[in-house]
Amino acid sequence: MTGMNATDQTAPATESVTAMPRLPQGCTSFKVRQLMRRVSQHYDAEISQSGLKTTQYSLLSHVMKLGPLRPVDLAAAMKMTASTLSRNLQPLIAAGWLAMGAGTDARSRLVQITPDGIGKRLEGQKHWKVAQQTLNARLGMDRVLALHSLIDDSLDLLGLPGEDAPSAHDD
C-alpha cells in the first residue's frame, strides 16, 4: 500500500459480478396453504359470530350481487368447480337462505337469494367488515393491494381444473 492513504478511493472493479438468480425457498403450495389458513382463521373467527361460515357468506354475497343465475355461471364467477359449488349450496338452501327456481327452459335452474338470506347476509356483512378492516390494518393497504393483484394474476394464469392454462407462449 505504498503511496496510498486512508482517503484514497479505489476505482470500482471492472469485472461484472454475475448475480445468482433468486429461487423460491420451500414448497409454494405449502406457503400458500399456510397463508390461506391464517387468513381463513381470521375471517372465520369474526364471521362465525353471525352463524355463517366464511364460504357461506361469500356465496350469499355473490348470489345477492349476481343472481338469480345458473349454478354454472355462479361457479365460473367464483372460480370454483360446479361440484364444489353444489356441495356448498346445499346447506344454504336447507336453511332457507337460497332457493333453486326454474330457469329459462325446462332443464335449467336458477339460484337466488331469499328474504331470509338477505337478512343473514347483512348480519354476516357486519362481521366481514370488521375482519376486513382489521386484516387491512395489520398487513397495510399497499400489501393488501399487491396481494390481490398477485392472486388475480395467478388465478388467470392457472385457470380452473380441467381448463387449459395459458402457456408461456400465448403472448
Backbone torsions as a table, in degrees:
resi	resn	phi	psi	omega
1	MET	NA	37.6	179.1
2	THR	-70.9	138.1	177.2
3	GLY	78.4	1.7	179.3
4	MET	-115.0	141.5	173.3
5	ASN	-121.2	-179.8	-173.1
6	ALA	-63.4	-20.9	-178.0
7	THR	-90.1	-10.1	177.4
8	ASP	-66.6	141.9	177.9
9	GLN	-109.6	139.3	177.6
10	THR	-94.1	149.1	178.8
11	ALA	-71.3	147.7	178.8
12	PRO	-63.3	151.6	179.5
13	ALA	-63.2	141.4	-178.7
14	THR	-87.2	-12.6	178.1
15	GLU	-74.3	139.8	176.3
16	SER	-85.8	135.3	178.8
17	VAL	-91.1	123.0	179.5
18	THR	-84.6	116.6	-179.6
19	ALA	-77.7	136.7	176.4
20	MET	-74.2	135.1	179.1
21	PRO	-65.6	141.6	177.2
22	ARG	-77.8	131.7	177.9
23	LEU	-116.8	147.3	178.1
24	PRO	-60.9	142.3	177.2
25	GLN	-103.5	120.0	179.4
26	GLY	92.3	179.3	-176.6
27	CYS	-85.1	124.4	-179.2
28	THR	-61.7	-41.2	179.2
29	SER	-59.8	-44.4	179.6
30	PHE	-62.3	-44.4	-179.1
31	LYS	-63.7	-42.9	178.8
32	VAL	-64.1	-41.6	179.0
33	ARG	-65.3	-37.7	176.7
34	GLN	-59.8	-48.3	-179.9
35	LEU	-63.5	-43.9	-179.3
36	MET	-60.6	-42.7	178.7
37	ARG	-60.8	-44.9	-179.1
38	ARG	-64.2	-45.4	-179.3
39	VAL	-65.7	-43.4	179.5
40	SER	-61.9	-42.9	178.3
41	GLN	-60.1	-40.6	179.9
42	HIS	-61.4	-51.6	-178.9
43	TYR	-68.8	-43.1	-178.6
44	ASP	-58.4	-42.4	-178.6
45	ALA	-59.8	-38.1	-178.2
46	GLU	-82.5	-49.3	-174.5
47	ILE	-69.1	-28.8	-179.8
48	SER	-61.8	-19.8	177.3
49	GLN	-66.0	-15.4	177.0
50	SER	-95.1	-1.8	-177.8
51	GLY	86.1	9.3	179.7
52	LEU	-113.7	152.0	165.7
53	LYS	-85.5	158.1	-179.6
54	THR	-59.1	-40.4	179.3
55	THR	-64.0	-36.1	178.7
56	GLN	-68.8	-41.2	176.7
57	TYR	-60.9	-43.1	179.8
58	SER	-62.2	-44.4	177.9
59	LEU	-62.2	-47.1	178.1
60	LEU	-58.4	-41.2	-179.8
61	SER	-65.1	-43.5	179.8
62	HIS	-65.7	-43.6	-180.0
63	VAL	-66.1	-39.6	178.6
64	MET	-62.4	-40.3	-178.2
65	LYS	-76.1	-42.4	-170.6
66	LEU	-102.8	-21.2	-168.5
67	GLY	-80.0	175.5	-8.3
68	PRO	-65.9	143.7	-178.7
69	LEU	-152.0	161.3	179.2
70	ARG	-69.2	143.5	178.3
71	PRO	-54.3	-37.9	-180.0
72	VAL	-63.1	-35.9	178.2
73	ASP	-72.6	-36.2	176.2
74	LEU	-65.1	-43.6	178.7
75	ALA	-59.8	-43.6	179.7
76	ALA	-64.4	-42.5	-179.7
77	ALA	-63.7	-33.1	-178.4
78	MET	-94.2	2.3	179.2
79	LYS	55.2	50.3	176.7
80	MET	-136.1	163.5	179.7
81	THR	-76.3	157.5	179.3
82	ALA	-62.4	-37.5	-178.9
83	SER	-68.7	-38.4	176.4
84	THR	-64.2	-43.8	178.5
85	LEU	-60.9	-45.1	-178.5
86	SER	-58.0	-45.8	177.7
87	ARG	-61.0	-39.7	-177.2
88	ASN	-77.2	-24.4	179.0
89	LEU	-73.8	-34.7	-171.8
90	GLN	-53.5	-49.4	-179.9
91	PRO	-64.9	-30.7	-179.8
92	LEU	-73.2	-35.1	175.6
93	ILE	-69.6	-43.4	179.7
94	ALA	-62.4	-33.9	179.6
95	ALA	-78.4	-11.0	-179.7
96	GLY	85.3	14.5	-179.1
97	TRP	-90.7	-24.0	174.0
98	LEU	-129.0	155.8	176.7
99	ALA	-137.1	148.1	173.8
100	MET	-101.3	123.1	179.4
101	GLY	-117.8	175.1	179.2
102	ALA	-68.1	144.7	178.4
103	GLY	-95.3	-158.4	-176.5
104	THR	-74.3	-19.7	175.4
105	ASP	-137.6	177.3	-173.7
106	ALA	-63.7	-24.7	-176.9
107	ARG	-93.3	-15.9	-174.2
108	SER	-98.2	154.4	179.2
109	ARG	-128.4	152.4	176.8
110	LEU	-124.2	135.5	175.4
111	VAL	-95.8	135.9	179.7
112	GLN	-142.9	156.8	179.9
113	ILE	-86.4	144.3	179.0
114	THR	-95.9	167.7	175.2
115	PRO	-56.8	-40.3	176.0
116	ASP	-64.0	-35.7	177.9
117	GLY	-65.2	-38.5	176.9
118	ILE	-63.0	-43.9	178.3
119	GLY	-62.8	-43.1	-179.8
120	LYS	-66.6	-39.7	178.6
121	ARG	-64.1	-41.3	177.9
122	LEU	-64.2	-38.3	175.4
123	GLU	-62.7	-45.2	178.0
124	GLY	-64.8	-34.2	-178.1
125	GLN	-61.7	-36.5	178.5
126	LYS	-59.6	-43.4	-179.4
127	HIS	-74.5	-35.8	177.0
128	TRP	-60.8	-42.2	-179.7
129	LYS	-60.4	-41.5	178.2
130	VAL	-62.1	-46.5	179.9
131	ALA	-61.7	-43.4	-178.7
132	GLN	-63.9	-47.4	-177.8
133	GLN	-65.4	-40.1	-179.4
134	THR	-71.0	-35.6	176.7
135	LEU	-67.0	-44.5	178.0
136	ASN	-58.6	-42.0	-179.8
137	ALA	-66.8	-39.4	-177.6
138	ARG	-69.4	-42.7	-178.2
139	LEU	-86.8	-27.7	-174.6
140	GLY	92.3	140.3	-173.8
141	MET	-62.0	-39.5	179.8
142	ASP	-61.4	-42.2	179.9
143	ARG	-67.4	-39.6	179.1
144	VAL	-64.7	-44.1	178.6
145	LEU	-63.0	-41.8	178.1
146	ALA	-64.8	-40.0	178.5
147	LEU	-63.0	-45.8	177.6
148	HIS	-58.6	-44.7	-179.9
149	SER	-63.2	-45.3	179.2
150	LEU	-63.0	-42.2	178.8
151	ILE	-63.7	-47.9	-179.6
152	ASP	-59.9	-46.2	179.2
153	ASP	-62.0	-43.3	-179.0
154	SER	-65.2	-42.2	177.8
155	LEU	-61.7	-41.5	178.0
156	ASP	-62.7	-41.1	-178.5
157	LEU	-70.6	-35.6	-175.9
158	LEU	-86.0	-28.0	-179.3
159	GLY	67.6	-175.7	177.1
160	LEU	-91.0	156.0	174.4
161	PRO	-55.5	135.2	-178.9
162	GLY	91.3	-17.6	175.4
163	GLU	-88.7	152.7	173.0
164	ASP	-80.0	119.6	176.2
165	ALA	-72.7	143.5	178.3
166	PRO	-59.7	141.3	178.1
167	SER	-90.3	169.0	179.4
168	ALA	-65.9	-14.3	-177.6
169	HIS	-96.0	7.3	-177.1
170	ASP	-87.5	19.3	-177.0
171	ASP	-73.5	NA	NA
